[in-house]
Amino acid sequence: MRVEQEVWSSFTRDPRHSENASLRASDTDRDVVHQVLTEAYADGRLDRDEFDTRTAAAGTARTLGDLPALLEGLVPVSVPVPLTEIGDGVLTTAQIEERAVAKWREERRSATVGFVVASVVCWTIWAAVMFGGFPWPVFAMLGTGINAARVATSRADLVARERRRLEKRQRKALGQPWRPDEDADL
């Protein structure tokens, strides 16, 4: 079966939200419901009559608000509380994104400073003590340079990891349930 979040994000707009319930359902939205119903029937979670009934209803659904009832019992229908709707002291989605990007910038700055400082110190020692000898500071530059390059080029991964960490911490503070998919890449 598809992961819960993947199902709801496949719709043009989340049909669980009341502001979207009156919007007209598209063929894409009805196809998402058909796919979930087909998977549930193949898994034996629906009998033939219920599958036919729900499929027919999905084909005639006019609004997004008609669709969640068709998935009842197959995919959790509860609407997650958006972080922007939660009270004071809680980060909004935009603030979480800002903090995740700021964390990446801090890591990038730290890696760059580490590269520059280690390189300058090693080359200074080399120039003062054994100028013209084997250029061993290259190894220090390689070690710190690889880390600096990794941090600079993996922005999306590092920001996503930090965003998941902040969201998980916030859900825990709010007493919201843990989701198994949130620890996948931590």
NORWO-V184906 format. One record per backbone hydrogen bond with DSSP energy under -0.5 kcal/mol. CO is the residue of the C=O (numbers start at 0). NH is the residue of the N-H. If there is no record, write none. Layout:
# NORWO-V184906
CO,NH  CO,NH
This chain:
# NORWO-V184906
2,6  3,7  4,8  5,9  6,9  7,10  13,16  16,19  16,20  19,22  20,64  22,63  25,29  26,30  27,31  28,32  29,33  30,34  31,35  32,36  33,37  34,38  35,39  36,40  37,41  38,42  39,44  39,45  40,43  46,50  47,51  48,52  49,53  50,54  51,55  52,56  53,57  54,58  55,59  56,60  57,60  61,24  62,65  63,66  63,67  65,69  66,69  66,70  67,70  68,71  70,73  70,74  77,79  79,81  81,84  82,85  86,89  91,95  92,96  93,97  94,98  95,99  96,100  97,101  98,102  99,103  100,104  101,105  102,106  103,107  104,108  105,109  106,110  107,111  108,112  109,113  110,114  111,115  112,116  113,117  114,118  115,119  116,120  117,121  118,122  119,123  120,124  121,125  122,126  123,127  124,128  125,129  126,130  129,132  133,135  134,137  135,138  135,139  136,140  137,141  138,142  139,143  140,144  141,145  142,146  143,147  144,148  145,149  146,150  147,151  148,152  149,153  153,157  154,158  155,159  156,160  157,161  158,162  159,163  160,164  161,165  162,166  163,167  164,168  165,169  166,170  167,171  168,172  169,173  170,174  170,175  171,174  178,181  179,182  180,183  182,185
